[in-house]
């Protein structure tokens, strides 16, 4: 048995209803666009790049890996570091020195 749903709107023309709905949808879309932040992919750096940035040798870098100062990520046989974590590591290194 089919049911027919009927919605009645009084005091407004179909064109006015359409315009009101479109205006509200546009307003919501503008708000979404203003608040939209695309997800930023993490940037991975090689051991040599990190050593150059931190101005240390690869041996020191390996030592810091073992001590937990830096967090290396393994991608197959490769070791990479997140560039976003380097600043945190520098703060950690400086606090241990002082």
C-alpha positions as CSV (number, residue, x, y, z in Angstrom):
1,X,0.0,0.0,0.0
2,X,1.5,3.3,-1.1
3,X,1.4,6.3,1.1
4,X,1.4,9.8,-0.3
5,X,3.1,12.4,1.8
6,X,1.7,15.8,1.2
7,X,3.3,18.9,2.6
8,X,1.3,22.1,2.5
9,X,2.9,25.5,3.0
10,X,0.6,28.5,3.4
11,X,1.4,32.1,2.7
12,X,4.4,31.5,0.4
13,X,4.6,30.8,-3.3
14,X,6.5,27.8,-4.7
15,X,9.1,30.2,-6.2
16,X,9.6,31.9,-2.8
17,X,10.0,28.6,-1.1
18,X,12.6,27.5,-3.7
19,X,14.5,30.8,-3.2
20,X,14.5,30.5,0.6
21,X,15.8,26.9,0.4
22,X,18.5,27.9,-2.1
23,X,19.6,30.9,0.1
24,X,19.9,28.7,3.2
25,X,21.9,26.1,1.3
26,X,24.2,28.7,-0.2
27,X,24.7,30.2,3.3
28,X,25.6,26.8,4.7
29,X,28.0,26.0,1.8
30,X,29.8,29.4,2.3
31,X,30.3,28.6,6.0
32,X,31.6,25.1,5.2
33,X,34.0,26.6,2.6
34,X,35.3,29.2,5.1
35,X,35.9,26.5,7.8
36,X,37.3,23.8,5.5
37,X,40.9,22.9,6.3
38,X,42.4,20.3,3.9
39,X,44.2,17.5,5.6
40,X,47.9,18.2,5.3
41,X,50.0,15.1,4.4
42,X,53.1,14.7,6.6
43,X,56.4,15.4,5.0
44,X,59.0,12.8,5.5
45,X,62.7,13.6,5.4
46,X,65.7,11.3,4.8
47,X,68.5,10.8,7.3
48,X,70.8,13.0,5.3
49,X,68.2,15.8,5.1
50,X,67.6,15.7,8.9
51,X,71.3,15.6,9.7
52,X,71.8,18.7,7.5
53,X,68.9,20.5,9.1
54,X,70.1,19.7,12.6
55,X,73.7,20.2,11.6
56,X,74.8,16.9,13.1
57,X,76.5,13.8,11.7
58,X,74.7,10.6,10.8
59,X,76.3,8.9,13.7
60,X,74.8,11.5,16.1
61,X,71.5,11.0,14.4
62,X,71.6,7.2,15.0
63,X,72.6,7.8,18.6
64,X,69.6,10.1,19.1
65,X,67.4,7.4,17.5
66,X,68.6,4.9,20.1
67,X,68.1,7.4,23.0
68,X,64.6,8.2,21.8
69,X,65.3,11.8,21.1
70,X,64.1,11.4,17.5
71,X,61.4,9.1,16.3
72,X,62.4,7.3,13.0
73,X,59.8,5.8,10.8
74,X,60.7,2.7,8.7
75,X,59.3,2.6,5.2
76,X,60.7,-0.8,4.0
77,X,64.4,-0.6,4.3
78,X,64.4,3.2,4.5
79,X,64.4,5.4,7.6
80,X,62.4,8.6,7.4
81,X,61.6,11.4,9.9
82,X,58.5,13.6,10.0
83,X,59.5,17.2,9.5
84,X,56.7,18.3,11.9
85,X,58.4,16.4,14.8
86,X,61.9,17.9,14.3
87,X,61.0,21.1,16.2
88,X,59.8,19.0,19.2
89,X,63.0,17.0,19.1
90,X,65.1,20.2,19.1
91,X,63.2,21.4,22.2
92,X,63.8,18.1,23.9
93,X,67.5,18.1,23.0
94,X,67.9,21.7,24.3
95,X,66.1,20.9,27.6
96,X,68.4,17.9,28.2
97,X,71.5,20.0,27.6
98,X,70.5,22.9,29.9
